[in-house]
Amino acid sequence: MPKLITFAYERPGKGSTVYDEWLLLDRPDVKVLLQESYAGPDVTVRGATILEHGAQIIWFVFADAWHDIGRFYLSDDSFTGWYTNLCKPVRFDRDVWNGSDLFLDLWQPVTGDHVWLDEDELHLAVQSGLLDAATRKRIHNERSLIDLLAERGEWPPPIARDIDLTQARALLNA
């Protein structure tokens, strides 16, 4: 049965944003969340809108992983692609979760080549001392692993490919 959780997402140097999301699937290895209505401005990559205000997002949060993955949609429910956030492993405390962004993101559109985003933000965070050497190394290693898996056609993981908006809504209404 779905339950509402509070997800506090910190952006070092930029504060935190709190989201209320539905926990649809709670497995030891992955949690699947539904954000019912994206409240921010439209998001564009390479001139194309990948996420619209009011659209739904399915998030895949992996236990002890240094990333999470979102399935992005437009407000008409058109699927646009996968958005991988590099982040510290999420801390789960019952119905309140805490995450911390690591600036670098990967966009994989439904068609076309993937692109790494926010490299400038990562560079500024490093220059300003917001990230220690161990975290910088972890970001580099995570990016290298994801690049390798993407080249093999193995990124994103199967669950992020399999659970779409229709299935997420069915889980929410179960």
PyMOL CGO cylinders between C-alpha atoms (Angstrom):
from pymol import cmd
from pymol.cgo import CYLINDER

trace = [
    CYLINDER, 0.00, 0.00, 0.00, 1.48, 3.38, -0.97, 0.3, 1, 1, 1, 1, 1, 1,
    CYLINDER, 1.48, 3.38, -0.97, 2.42, 5.83, 1.73, 0.3, 1, 1, 1, 1, 1, 1,
    CYLINDER, 2.42, 5.83, 1.73, 3.35, 9.48, 1.64, 0.3, 1, 1, 1, 1, 1, 1,
    CYLINDER, 3.35, 9.48, 1.64, 6.93, 10.28, 2.57, 0.3, 1, 1, 1, 1, 1, 1,
    CYLINDER, 6.93, 10.28, 2.57, 8.77, 13.56, 3.02, 0.3, 1, 1, 1, 1, 1, 1,
    CYLINDER, 8.77, 13.56, 3.02, 12.00, 13.85, 1.07, 0.3, 1, 1, 1, 1, 1, 1,
    CYLINDER, 12.00, 13.85, 1.07, 14.38, 16.65, 2.10, 0.3, 1, 1, 1, 1, 1, 1,
    CYLINDER, 14.38, 16.65, 2.10, 16.90, 17.19, -0.68, 0.3, 1, 1, 1, 1, 1, 1,
    CYLINDER, 16.90, 17.19, -0.68, 19.92, 19.34, 0.16, 0.3, 1, 1, 1, 1, 1, 1,
    CYLINDER, 19.92, 19.34, 0.16, 21.89, 21.19, -2.48, 0.3, 1, 1, 1, 1, 1, 1,
    CYLINDER, 21.89, 21.19, -2.48, 25.19, 22.18, -0.85, 0.3, 1, 1, 1, 1, 1, 1,
    CYLINDER, 25.19, 22.18, -0.85, 25.52, 25.93, -0.90, 0.3, 1, 1, 1, 1, 1, 1,
    CYLINDER, 25.52, 25.93, -0.90, 21.91, 26.30, -2.12, 0.3, 1, 1, 1, 1, 1, 1,
    CYLINDER, 21.91, 26.30, -2.12, 19.78, 25.06, 0.79, 0.3, 1, 1, 1, 1, 1, 1,
    CYLINDER, 19.78, 25.06, 0.79, 17.19, 22.30, 0.87, 0.3, 1, 1, 1, 1, 1, 1,
    CYLINDER, 17.19, 22.30, 0.87, 13.91, 21.58, -0.86, 0.3, 1, 1, 1, 1, 1, 1,
    CYLINDER, 13.91, 21.58, -0.86, 11.27, 19.37, 0.71, 0.3, 1, 1, 1, 1, 1, 1,
    CYLINDER, 11.27, 19.37, 0.71, 9.08, 17.15, -1.44, 0.3, 1, 1, 1, 1, 1, 1,
    CYLINDER, 9.08, 17.15, -1.44, 6.06, 15.06, -0.53, 0.3, 1, 1, 1, 1, 1, 1,
    CYLINDER, 6.06, 15.06, -0.53, 6.14, 11.90, -2.64, 0.3, 1, 1, 1, 1, 1, 1,
    CYLINDER, 6.14, 11.90, -2.64, 4.31, 8.60, -2.73, 0.3, 1, 1, 1, 1, 1, 1,
    CYLINDER, 4.31, 8.60, -2.73, 6.34, 5.52, -1.88, 0.3, 1, 1, 1, 1, 1, 1,
    CYLINDER, 6.34, 5.52, -1.88, 4.97, 2.97, -4.36, 0.3, 1, 1, 1, 1, 1, 1,
    CYLINDER, 4.97, 2.97, -4.36, 7.47, 0.14, -3.99, 0.3, 1, 1, 1, 1, 1, 1,
    CYLINDER, 7.47, 0.14, -3.99, 9.69, -0.46, -0.97, 0.3, 1, 1, 1, 1, 1, 1,
    CYLINDER, 9.69, -0.46, -0.97, 12.30, -3.14, -1.59, 0.3, 1, 1, 1, 1, 1, 1,
    CYLINDER, 12.30, -3.14, -1.59, 15.63, -3.50, 0.23, 0.3, 1, 1, 1, 1, 1, 1,
    CYLINDER, 15.63, -3.50, 0.23, 17.53, -2.64, -2.99, 0.3, 1, 1, 1, 1, 1, 1,
    CYLINDER, 17.53, -2.64, -2.99, 15.30, 0.08, -4.46, 0.3, 1, 1, 1, 1, 1, 1,
    CYLINDER, 15.30, 0.08, -4.46, 12.48, 2.42, -3.49, 0.3, 1, 1, 1, 1, 1, 1,
    CYLINDER, 12.48, 2.42, -3.49, 10.11, 3.71, -6.18, 0.3, 1, 1, 1, 1, 1, 1,
    CYLINDER, 10.11, 3.71, -6.18, 8.49, 7.09, -5.61, 0.3, 1, 1, 1, 1, 1, 1,
    CYLINDER, 8.49, 7.09, -5.61, 5.90, 9.12, -7.47, 0.3, 1, 1, 1, 1, 1, 1,
    CYLINDER, 5.90, 9.12, -7.47, 6.08, 12.89, -7.38, 0.3, 1, 1, 1, 1, 1, 1,
    CYLINDER, 6.08, 12.89, -7.38, 2.55, 13.81, -8.42, 0.3, 1, 1, 1, 1, 1, 1,
    CYLINDER, 2.55, 13.81, -8.42, 3.19, 17.35, -9.57, 0.3, 1, 1, 1, 1, 1, 1,
    CYLINDER, 3.19, 17.35, -9.57, 6.56, 18.95, -10.28, 0.3, 1, 1, 1, 1, 1, 1,
    CYLINDER, 6.56, 18.95, -10.28, 6.40, 22.45, -8.78, 0.3, 1, 1, 1, 1, 1, 1,
    CYLINDER, 6.40, 22.45, -8.78, 9.43, 24.03, -10.43, 0.3, 1, 1, 1, 1, 1, 1,
    CYLINDER, 9.43, 24.03, -10.43, 9.87, 25.78, -13.75, 0.3, 1, 1, 1, 1, 1, 1,
    CYLINDER, 9.87, 25.78, -13.75, 10.06, 23.83, -17.00, 0.3, 1, 1, 1, 1, 1, 1,
    CYLINDER, 10.06, 23.83, -17.00, 13.42, 22.10, -17.46, 0.3, 1, 1, 1, 1, 1, 1,
    CYLINDER, 13.42, 22.10, -17.46, 15.14, 22.15, -20.85, 0.3, 1, 1, 1, 1, 1, 1,
    CYLINDER, 15.14, 22.15, -20.85, 18.20, 20.39, -22.23, 0.3, 1, 1, 1, 1, 1, 1,
    CYLINDER, 18.20, 20.39, -22.23, 19.65, 21.26, -25.63, 0.3, 1, 1, 1, 1, 1, 1,
    CYLINDER, 19.65, 21.26, -25.63, 16.62, 23.45, -26.31, 0.3, 1, 1, 1, 1, 1, 1,
    CYLINDER, 16.62, 23.45, -26.31, 14.06, 20.69, -25.68, 0.3, 1, 1, 1, 1, 1, 1,
    CYLINDER, 14.06, 20.69, -25.68, 11.69, 20.68, -22.71, 0.3, 1, 1, 1, 1, 1, 1,
    CYLINDER, 11.69, 20.68, -22.71, 12.29, 17.52, -20.69, 0.3, 1, 1, 1, 1, 1, 1,
    CYLINDER, 12.29, 17.52, -20.69, 10.07, 18.26, -17.67, 0.3, 1, 1, 1, 1, 1, 1,
    CYLINDER, 10.07, 18.26, -17.67, 7.13, 20.62, -17.37, 0.3, 1, 1, 1, 1, 1, 1,
    CYLINDER, 7.13, 20.62, -17.37, 5.64, 22.35, -14.37, 0.3, 1, 1, 1, 1, 1, 1,
    CYLINDER, 5.64, 22.35, -14.37, 2.83, 20.13, -13.06, 0.3, 1, 1, 1, 1, 1, 1,
    CYLINDER, 2.83, 20.13, -13.06, 4.14, 16.93, -14.66, 0.3, 1, 1, 1, 1, 1, 1,
    CYLINDER, 4.14, 16.93, -14.66, 4.68, 13.72, -12.76, 0.3, 1, 1, 1, 1, 1, 1,
    CYLINDER, 4.68, 13.72, -12.76, 8.09, 12.16, -12.05, 0.3, 1, 1, 1, 1, 1, 1,
    CYLINDER, 8.09, 12.16, -12.05, 8.88, 8.59, -11.05, 0.3, 1, 1, 1, 1, 1, 1,
    CYLINDER, 8.88, 8.59, -11.05, 12.00, 8.40, -8.86, 0.3, 1, 1, 1, 1, 1, 1,
    CYLINDER, 12.00, 8.40, -8.86, 14.11, 5.30, -8.28, 0.3, 1, 1, 1, 1, 1, 1,
    CYLINDER, 14.11, 5.30, -8.28, 16.19, 5.52, -5.11, 0.3, 1, 1, 1, 1, 1, 1,
    CYLINDER, 16.19, 5.52, -5.11, 18.74, 2.74, -4.70, 0.3, 1, 1, 1, 1, 1, 1,
    CYLINDER, 18.74, 2.74, -4.70, 20.01, 1.59, -1.29, 0.3, 1, 1, 1, 1, 1, 1,
    CYLINDER, 20.01, 1.59, -1.29, 23.53, 2.83, -0.57, 0.3, 1, 1, 1, 1, 1, 1,
    CYLINDER, 23.53, 2.83, -0.57, 23.92, 4.17, -4.14, 0.3, 1, 1, 1, 1, 1, 1,
    CYLINDER, 23.92, 4.17, -4.14, 25.56, 7.45, -5.12, 0.3, 1, 1, 1, 1, 1, 1,
    CYLINDER, 25.56, 7.45, -5.12, 22.79, 8.19, -7.61, 0.3, 1, 1, 1, 1, 1, 1,
    CYLINDER, 22.79, 8.19, -7.61, 19.05, 8.19, -8.06, 0.3, 1, 1, 1, 1, 1, 1,
    CYLINDER, 19.05, 8.19, -8.06, 17.11, 8.13, -11.32, 0.3, 1, 1, 1, 1, 1, 1,
    CYLINDER, 17.11, 8.13, -11.32, 13.99, 9.99, -12.41, 0.3, 1, 1, 1, 1, 1, 1,
    CYLINDER, 13.99, 9.99, -12.41, 11.65, 9.14, -15.30, 0.3, 1, 1, 1, 1, 1, 1,
    CYLINDER, 11.65, 9.14, -15.30, 10.65, 12.55, -16.63, 0.3, 1, 1, 1, 1, 1, 1,
    CYLINDER, 10.65, 12.55, -16.63, 7.38, 13.43, -18.30, 0.3, 1, 1, 1, 1, 1, 1,
    CYLINDER, 7.38, 13.43, -18.30, 5.63, 16.41, -19.82, 0.3, 1, 1, 1, 1, 1, 1,
    CYLINDER, 5.63, 16.41, -19.82, 2.28, 17.59, -18.46, 0.3, 1, 1, 1, 1, 1, 1,
    CYLINDER, 2.28, 17.59, -18.46, 0.47, 15.57, -21.20, 0.3, 1, 1, 1, 1, 1, 1,
    CYLINDER, 0.47, 15.57, -21.20, 2.17, 12.41, -19.80, 0.3, 1, 1, 1, 1, 1, 1,
    CYLINDER, 2.17, 12.41, -19.80, 4.65, 12.14, -22.70, 0.3, 1, 1, 1, 1, 1, 1,
    CYLINDER, 4.65, 12.14, -22.70, 7.76, 10.33, -21.50, 0.3, 1, 1, 1, 1, 1, 1,
    CYLINDER, 7.76, 10.33, -21.50, 10.92, 12.30, -22.30, 0.3, 1, 1, 1, 1, 1, 1,
    CYLINDER, 10.92, 12.30, -22.30, 13.75, 10.25, -20.76, 0.3, 1, 1, 1, 1, 1, 1,
    CYLINDER, 13.75, 10.25, -20.76, 15.79, 9.41, -17.67, 0.3, 1, 1, 1, 1, 1, 1,
    CYLINDER, 15.79, 9.41, -17.67, 17.52, 11.89, -15.39, 0.3, 1, 1, 1, 1, 1, 1,
    CYLINDER, 17.52, 11.89, -15.39, 20.27, 10.50, -13.18, 0.3, 1, 1, 1, 1, 1, 1,
    CYLINDER, 20.27, 10.50, -13.18, 21.30, 12.63, -10.19, 0.3, 1, 1, 1, 1, 1, 1,
    CYLINDER, 21.30, 12.63, -10.19, 24.67, 11.95, -8.64, 0.3, 1, 1, 1, 1, 1, 1,
    CYLINDER, 24.67, 11.95, -8.64, 24.04, 12.25, -4.92, 0.3, 1, 1, 1, 1, 1, 1,
    CYLINDER, 24.04, 12.25, -4.92, 25.15, 10.89, -1.58, 0.3, 1, 1, 1, 1, 1, 1,
    CYLINDER, 25.15, 10.89, -1.58, 23.28, 7.77, -0.48, 0.3, 1, 1, 1, 1, 1, 1,
    CYLINDER, 23.28, 7.77, -0.48, 19.82, 8.67, 0.82, 0.3, 1, 1, 1, 1, 1, 1,
    CYLINDER, 19.82, 8.67, 0.82, 19.27, 8.40, 4.55, 0.3, 1, 1, 1, 1, 1, 1,
    CYLINDER, 19.27, 8.40, 4.55, 15.93, 6.75, 5.35, 0.3, 1, 1, 1, 1, 1, 1,
    CYLINDER, 15.93, 6.75, 5.35, 14.25, 7.56, 8.67, 0.3, 1, 1, 1, 1, 1, 1,
    CYLINDER, 14.25, 7.56, 8.67, 10.75, 6.07, 8.49, 0.3, 1, 1, 1, 1, 1, 1,
    CYLINDER, 10.75, 6.07, 8.49, 8.64, 8.59, 6.56, 0.3, 1, 1, 1, 1, 1, 1,
    CYLINDER, 8.64, 8.59, 6.56, 11.33, 11.30, 6.36, 0.3, 1, 1, 1, 1, 1, 1,
    CYLINDER, 11.33, 11.30, 6.36, 14.20, 10.83, 3.94, 0.3, 1, 1, 1, 1, 1, 1,
    CYLINDER, 14.20, 10.83, 3.94, 17.28, 13.00, 3.42, 0.3, 1, 1, 1, 1, 1, 1,
    CYLINDER, 17.28, 13.00, 3.42, 19.42, 13.28, 0.31, 0.3, 1, 1, 1, 1, 1, 1,
    CYLINDER, 19.42, 13.28, 0.31, 22.32, 15.47, -0.72, 0.3, 1, 1, 1, 1, 1, 1,
    CYLINDER, 22.32, 15.47, -0.72, 22.98, 16.52, -4.32, 0.3, 1, 1, 1, 1, 1, 1,
    CYLINDER, 22.98, 16.52, -4.32, 26.45, 16.22, -5.85, 0.3, 1, 1, 1, 1, 1, 1,
    CYLINDER, 26.45, 16.22, -5.85, 25.76, 18.62, -8.73, 0.3, 1, 1, 1, 1, 1, 1,
    CYLINDER, 25.76, 18.62, -8.73, 26.50, 16.37, -11.71, 0.3, 1, 1, 1, 1, 1, 1,
    CYLINDER, 26.50, 16.37, -11.71, 23.53, 14.88, -13.60, 0.3, 1, 1, 1, 1, 1, 1,
    CYLINDER, 23.53, 14.88, -13.60, 23.08, 12.66, -16.64, 0.3, 1, 1, 1, 1, 1, 1,
    CYLINDER, 23.08, 12.66, -16.64, 20.23, 13.21, -19.12, 0.3, 1, 1, 1, 1, 1, 1,
    CYLINDER, 20.23, 13.21, -19.12, 19.24, 10.28, -21.35, 0.3, 1, 1, 1, 1, 1, 1,
    CYLINDER, 19.24, 10.28, -21.35, 16.48, 11.26, -23.77, 0.3, 1, 1, 1, 1, 1, 1,
    CYLINDER, 16.48, 11.26, -23.77, 14.13, 8.65, -25.21, 0.3, 1, 1, 1, 1, 1, 1,
    CYLINDER, 14.13, 8.65, -25.21, 15.95, 9.13, -28.52, 0.3, 1, 1, 1, 1, 1, 1,
    CYLINDER, 15.95, 9.13, -28.52, 19.38, 10.62, -29.06, 0.3, 1, 1, 1, 1, 1, 1,
    CYLINDER, 19.38, 10.62, -29.06, 22.63, 10.74, -27.15, 0.3, 1, 1, 1, 1, 1, 1,
    CYLINDER, 22.63, 10.74, -27.15, 23.00, 11.18, -23.40, 0.3, 1, 1, 1, 1, 1, 1,
    CYLINDER, 23.00, 11.18, -23.40, 24.65, 14.29, -21.99, 0.3, 1, 1, 1, 1, 1, 1,
    CYLINDER, 24.65, 14.29, -21.99, 26.19, 15.15, -18.64, 0.3, 1, 1, 1, 1, 1, 1,
    CYLINDER, 26.19, 15.15, -18.64, 24.72, 18.32, -17.11, 0.3, 1, 1, 1, 1, 1, 1,
    CYLINDER, 24.72, 18.32, -17.11, 25.85, 20.88, -14.54, 0.3, 1, 1, 1, 1, 1, 1,
    CYLINDER, 25.85, 20.88, -14.54, 29.57, 20.29, -14.90, 0.3, 1, 1, 1, 1, 1, 1,
    CYLINDER, 29.57, 20.29, -14.90, 30.00, 24.03, -14.32, 0.3, 1, 1, 1, 1, 1, 1,
    CYLINDER, 30.00, 24.03, -14.32, 28.15, 23.74, -10.99, 0.3, 1, 1, 1, 1, 1, 1,
    CYLINDER, 28.15, 23.74, -10.99, 30.36, 20.82, -9.98, 0.3, 1, 1, 1, 1, 1, 1,
    CYLINDER, 30.36, 20.82, -9.98, 33.47, 22.83, -10.87, 0.3, 1, 1, 1, 1, 1, 1,
    CYLINDER, 33.47, 22.83, -10.87, 32.27, 25.81, -8.78, 0.3, 1, 1, 1, 1, 1, 1,
    CYLINDER, 32.27, 25.81, -8.78, 31.46, 23.52, -5.84, 0.3, 1, 1, 1, 1, 1, 1,
    CYLINDER, 31.46, 23.52, -5.84, 34.97, 22.08, -5.99, 0.3, 1, 1, 1, 1, 1, 1,
    CYLINDER, 34.97, 22.08, -5.99, 36.55, 25.54, -6.29, 0.3, 1, 1, 1, 1, 1, 1,
    CYLINDER, 36.55, 25.54, -6.29, 34.56, 26.86, -3.33, 0.3, 1, 1, 1, 1, 1, 1,
    CYLINDER, 34.56, 26.86, -3.33, 35.43, 23.88, -1.11, 0.3, 1, 1, 1, 1, 1, 1,
    CYLINDER, 35.43, 23.88, -1.11, 31.89, 22.48, -0.84, 0.3, 1, 1, 1, 1, 1, 1,
    CYLINDER, 31.89, 22.48, -0.84, 33.18, 18.99, -1.70, 0.3, 1, 1, 1, 1, 1, 1,
    CYLINDER, 33.18, 18.99, -1.70, 36.09, 17.18, -0.09, 0.3, 1, 1, 1, 1, 1, 1,
    CYLINDER, 36.09, 17.18, -0.09, 38.67, 15.16, -2.04, 0.3, 1, 1, 1, 1, 1, 1,
    CYLINDER, 38.67, 15.16, -2.04, 37.05, 11.80, -1.22, 0.3, 1, 1, 1, 1, 1, 1,
    CYLINDER, 37.05, 11.80, -1.22, 33.65, 12.98, -2.49, 0.3, 1, 1, 1, 1, 1, 1,
    CYLINDER, 33.65, 12.98, -2.49, 35.19, 14.39, -5.67, 0.3, 1, 1, 1, 1, 1, 1,
    CYLINDER, 35.19, 14.39, -5.67, 36.85, 11.02, -6.31, 0.3, 1, 1, 1, 1, 1, 1,
    CYLINDER, 36.85, 11.02, -6.31, 33.56, 9.22, -5.67, 0.3, 1, 1, 1, 1, 1, 1,
    CYLINDER, 33.56, 9.22, -5.67, 31.78, 11.50, -8.19, 0.3, 1, 1, 1, 1, 1, 1,
    CYLINDER, 31.78, 11.50, -8.19, 34.46, 10.76, -10.79, 0.3, 1, 1, 1, 1, 1, 1,
    CYLINDER, 34.46, 10.76, -10.79, 34.21, 6.99, -10.17, 0.3, 1, 1, 1, 1, 1, 1,
    CYLINDER, 34.21, 6.99, -10.17, 30.39, 7.02, -10.29, 0.3, 1, 1, 1, 1, 1, 1,
    CYLINDER, 30.39, 7.02, -10.29, 30.43, 8.94, -13.57, 0.3, 1, 1, 1, 1, 1, 1,
    CYLINDER, 30.43, 8.94, -13.57, 32.94, 6.53, -15.09, 0.3, 1, 1, 1, 1, 1, 1,
    CYLINDER, 32.94, 6.53, -15.09, 30.84, 3.51, -14.09, 0.3, 1, 1, 1, 1, 1, 1,
    CYLINDER, 30.84, 3.51, -14.09, 27.62, 5.04, -15.45, 0.3, 1, 1, 1, 1, 1, 1,
    CYLINDER, 27.62, 5.04, -15.45, 29.37, 5.97, -18.71, 0.3, 1, 1, 1, 1, 1, 1,
    CYLINDER, 29.37, 5.97, -18.71, 30.57, 2.39, -19.11, 0.3, 1, 1, 1, 1, 1, 1,
    CYLINDER, 30.57, 2.39, -19.11, 27.10, 0.97, -18.43, 0.3, 1, 1, 1, 1, 1, 1,
    CYLINDER, 27.10, 0.97, -18.43, 25.46, 3.49, -20.78, 0.3, 1, 1, 1, 1, 1, 1,
    CYLINDER, 25.46, 3.49, -20.78, 27.89, 2.56, -23.57, 0.3, 1, 1, 1, 1, 1, 1,
    CYLINDER, 27.89, 2.56, -23.57, 26.86, -1.09, -23.10, 0.3, 1, 1, 1, 1, 1, 1,
    CYLINDER, 26.86, -1.09, -23.10, 23.16, -0.17, -23.17, 0.3, 1, 1, 1, 1, 1, 1,
    CYLINDER, 23.16, -0.17, -23.17, 22.83, -1.18, -19.50, 0.3, 1, 1, 1, 1, 1, 1,
    CYLINDER, 22.83, -1.18, -19.50, 21.94, 2.26, -18.09, 0.3, 1, 1, 1, 1, 1, 1,
    CYLINDER, 21.94, 2.26, -18.09, 19.53, 3.01, -16.62, 0.3, 1, 1, 1, 1, 1, 1,
    CYLINDER, 19.53, 3.01, -16.62, 18.93, -0.22, -14.69, 0.3, 1, 1, 1, 1, 1, 1,
    CYLINDER, 18.93, -0.22, -14.69, 16.01, -2.44, -15.75, 0.3, 1, 1, 1, 1, 1, 1,
    CYLINDER, 16.01, -2.44, -15.75, 13.60, -1.29, -13.04, 0.3, 1, 1, 1, 1, 1, 1,
    CYLINDER, 13.60, -1.29, -13.04, 13.88, 2.32, -14.24, 0.3, 1, 1, 1, 1, 1, 1,
    CYLINDER, 13.88, 2.32, -14.24, 13.07, 1.12, -17.75, 0.3, 1, 1, 1, 1, 1, 1,
    CYLINDER, 13.07, 1.12, -17.75, 10.23, -1.16, -16.66, 0.3, 1, 1, 1, 1, 1, 1,
    CYLINDER, 10.23, -1.16, -16.66, 8.08, 0.93, -14.32, 0.3, 1, 1, 1, 1, 1, 1,
    CYLINDER, 8.08, 0.93, -14.32, 6.36, 3.62, -16.35, 0.3, 1, 1, 1, 1, 1, 1,
    CYLINDER, 6.36, 3.62, -16.35, 3.66, 6.13, -15.48, 0.3, 1, 1, 1, 1, 1, 1,
    CYLINDER, 3.66, 6.13, -15.48, 0.80, 3.70, -16.14, 0.3, 1, 1, 1, 1, 1, 1,
    CYLINDER, 0.80, 3.70, -16.14, 2.33, 1.15, -13.74, 0.3, 1, 1, 1, 1, 1, 1,
    CYLINDER, 2.33, 1.15, -13.74, 3.15, 3.83, -11.15, 0.3, 1, 1, 1, 1, 1, 1,
    CYLINDER, 3.15, 3.83, -11.15, -0.46, 5.04, -11.17, 0.3, 1, 1, 1, 1, 1, 1,
    CYLINDER, -0.46, 5.04, -11.17, -1.68, 1.45, -10.80, 0.3, 1, 1, 1, 1, 1, 1,
    CYLINDER, -1.68, 1.45, -10.80, 0.60, 0.99, -7.78, 0.3, 1, 1, 1, 1, 1, 1,
    CYLINDER, 0.60, 0.99, -7.78, -0.65, 4.28, -6.30, 0.3, 1, 1, 1, 1, 1, 1,
    CYLINDER, -0.65, 4.28, -6.30, -4.27, 3.19, -6.65, 0.3, 1, 1, 1, 1, 1, 1,
    CYLINDER, -4.27, 3.19, -6.65, -3.70, -0.40, -5.46, 0.3, 1, 1, 1, 1, 1, 1,
]
cmd.load_cgo(trace, "trace")
